[in-house]
Amino acid sequence: MDQLPLRDLHLPEPIGWWPPAMGWWLVLGLLILMGIGAFLLIQRHRRATPLKRAFEALRELESRTDMKTEERLQSISAIIKRFAMSIAPREEVAGLSGDAFFEWIKARINDQSLSSSRLEGLTTSPYRRVSQDLDLDVLLTDCRQLLTALQKNQRRTPLWQRDGQSLKPRMDSPPT
């Protein structure tokens, strides 16, 4: 019998790994988004908030033994003032001191554990003579309570309004 001139079976080329299928592109995109989200979440968690910075400054002040009581009181007052300026508009807080600063703080906290006399001692003690019965540990504890209460009750001022500027257009000038 005459054989027909047939060729061998022709197999298709093996499937390559590139380009990947659409599902693999979606998985890759999802992994990248998850990685970016995790990075941003970690950065946000580690970011030094004003409250964390104030507590770090208080811990440093507590550990220093070379300071006089008057210097410690001034440092505590400066920490409270810096914290207040970081959570409220600078123009509102920067010029306040003594009783005016005490009233500003009293208007912003609802913490009943801080009595008015203890709160007034925190804000006005740098401007008075230091009494011998002053307990710095109690004062630092009160300062931590005050800072926490201020943070909890802060009025959320938008970032663009903290510098006294607003993103709203001025109405007295015609639009360009």
N, C-alpha and C positions, 0 to 999 in steps of 0.2 A: 503494500500500500504506500501510496505516495503521501508523504507527510506535508502538511501545509507549513509554509514558512512562518511560524508564529514566534513572536518575541516573548521573552520572559515576562512575568508579571511586573508591572510598573507600580512601585509603591510611592505614595506621596512623601514629600520632604518631611522630616521630623519637625514637630512644632517647636519653635524657639521660645525662649523665655522673655524676649523683648519684642515688641512692647507688651507690657502687662495688660490684662483685661481691665475693664472699667471698674470692676469691684475692688481690685487692688489699688487703683488710684484713689478711690473713696476711702479705703482703709488707711492709706498713707496720709491723706488730707485730715482725716479724723485724728490720727495719732499726732500730727503736727499741731492741730488745734488744742488737743488735750495737753500737750507739752507746754505750749505757750500759756494756756490757762493755769496750769500748775505753777509755772514760773512766776506769773503775775500774782497768784494767790500767796505764794511764799514771800515774795517781795513786799506785798501789802502787809503781811503778818509781821515781817521783820522791821518794817519801816519805823523809825523813831518818831512816835507821836509826841505831842507836847507833854502829855501826862507821863510817858516813859522817861522823857528827858528830865522832867522836874523831879521824878522819883530818884533818878540816877544822881542828880545834883544833891538831893537831900542825903542819899547814902554816902556820897563823897564828903559832904559837910559833917555828917555824923562820925565818919572815920577819922577826920582830922582832929588832932589834939593840940595843935600849936596855935589855935585861934582863941582870942579872948571872947567873952560872952557877948560884948557889944558887937564884935565883928560877926559872930554867928547870927545874932538877931538881924543885922543888916543883910547878911546873906540870905536868910530865910525870907525877909521882905522882898529882896531882889528876885528870888525864885518865884514867889507868888506873883509879883508884878510881871515878870517875863511870861509866865503861864497865862495870866489874864490877857496880855497883849497878843498871845498866840491864838486865843479862842474868841476874841472880840475885836471889833475895829480899833486900830491903833489910835485914831483920833479920840476915841471915846475913853480910853484907859490911860494913855501916856501922861497926860497932865495931872492925873489924880494922885494924891498922897494923903496920908494921915486919915482924918475923919471922912473926907470925901471918898477916899478909896474904900474905907470901911463900909460906908453907905452903899457904894456901888456893888460890893461883894454881897452885902446883906440883901440887896434887892434881887440877887440872882440865885441864891440858894434857898432850899426849903428843908435843909437838914436840921432836925431838931436836936441831934446829938451835940451839935456845936452851939454852946450858949453864946449870947451876945458878948459877955465879958471875955470869954476865951477867944472868940473871933476878933474882938477889938484888940486883945493882947497880941494877936498875930500881926495885925496890920499896922498898929501904932507903936509897938514896942521899940522899934529902932529910933523913935523920936523922943523917948523918955529915958529917965535914969533907970538903970538896971537895978532891980530889987535883988536882995540876997536869997530870997526864997524861990527864985525862978527855977523851975525844973525844965531843963532843955529837952529831956526825953518826952515829957508830956507835950511840950511845945512842938516838937517834930511830929508826934503822933497827930496832934491837932492840925498841923499843916498838911499832912497826908489826907486827913479827912476832908479838909477844906478843898484841896485840889481835886479830890475825887468828886465831891459835891458840885464843884464848879463845872467839871467835865460832864457830869451827868445832866446838869440843868442848863448847859450852854444853849444859847440861841443860835441856831444854825444860820449863820450869815454866809451867803454865797461868796465864793472866792473872789469873784470879780468886783464885789462891793466892799471887800475888806480894805482896799486902798482908797476908799472914798469915790471910786469911779463906778459908773454904771454902764452896761452895754446898751441901754435904751438910747435911741437917737434923740438928739436935742430938738426940741420943738420950735425954738426961736430962729433956727436957721433953715433956709429952704434946702430940700434934698438935692444932692448933686448928681 
